[in-house]
Amino acid sequence: ARSRQPGQTGFSVLWCVIAVVVLGVLTGALVLGLPMVVTALDFEGSNGMLVSIPVWFVGGLLIGMISPGRTFIEPVVAALFVAMPTVIFLWYTQTVRVLPGFMYVIMALIGVMFTLIGSYLGERIQMGPPPKTVE
């Protein structure tokens, strides 16, 4: 019954590194790589941030589903590490879809929050339905 209780059970550096790699690859592939392959897409500036938020949610969901134990803080820390270069890159390369710098920071924090939601949902999916109680 102890393993069914919600809450973080400690911080795993290994799963944080794995989450940084997963989120970094997903973000790079969709924000940078996909517009190179499909030229009709342009994830420049604000559009890049709007794409990053669901990407980080899905990344958090995946890490939450595959990581052993209750590890939903690791993807959040990883999202912070991935959000910083993403924000800097999108801010410096913006041309048409221009946002002020603080809006990139706010959108990155929203993305980090969605990573937390995704990783928590991934942990709930991994644990399965709660046990039935008989009264």
Secondary structure, DSSP 8 states (H G I E B T S, - for coil): -GGGS-S-----HHHHHHHHHHHHHHHIIIIIIHHHHSTT----THHHHHHHHHHHHHHHHHHHHHSSSS--SHHHHHHHHHHHHHHHHHHHH-SSS---HHHHHHHHHHHHHHHHHHHHHHHHHHH-S------
